[in-house]
Amino acid sequence: MAWVIDLDGVVWLAKREIPGSADAVARLREAGERVVFVTNNSEATLSDQEANLAAIGIEAEGRVITSAVAAASILDVGSSALLCGGPGVREALEAREITVRSEGPVDAVVVGFHHDFDYETLRAAHRAVWQGARLVGTNNDPTYPTSDGPIPGAGSILAAVATAAGVEPEVAGKPFTPMAELVRELAGDGPHMVVGDRPSTDGLLAAELGARFGLVLSGSTDGEDLEAEEVAPDRVADDLAAMVAAELAD
Ligand SMILES: [Mg+2]
């Protein structure tokens, strides 16, 4: 089986390992399972994500798919884009030989989470869409979890640009088709098991893939929210370690 494992709230919280997650990944690999990591975090580069995983004992080179890579995947090789995001988006665009500009006209405006978003960036992004660029969001999560509570996420920045431009954005990350396509390419044919902490993204990605959904309570969702969620998990566990133990025991 291929396991598709979310990072924030599953493997780590604020880059600190959720206890047992590295051992759980090791158990999966010993059992012959394929493992792919998926994240809607578009700010970090792939090498940063791989290094952060290596730092907690998970070898993941070439096994991480970010929403930045998903966003770049739907743009033509050699096209141009206005960057309204962080280093991970820049890296993903440049990997497809997409020319990155700070002013339109361009083929696409790519919006992702970044801390230095300001009115000038919003003005340039709006202007480029007004001139005819596609509006592409890495993801539309309204908030991003931190150890100090939620902060505005990429979806909030994307909403600002979309509101100004009066267009519906294309969204690339979980749970949308571009991310699902990349998962299929990297993880191979099913069956798949998606493990995540958010039914609204991870659960819907599982549905998109026709996969089982394992919900862990180590991140954004706590047990009391479950009744209100639209995607029923196939299994609920406290964390990745408990999820893997239960699945391998079946
Ligand atoms: Mg998560």
Boltz pocket constraint, residues with backbone or C-beta under 6 A from the ligand:
constraints:
  - pocket:
      binder: B
      contacts: [[A, 6], [A, 7], [A, 8], [A, 9], [A, 10], [A, 196], [A, 197], [A, 198], [A, 219]]
      max_distance: 6.0
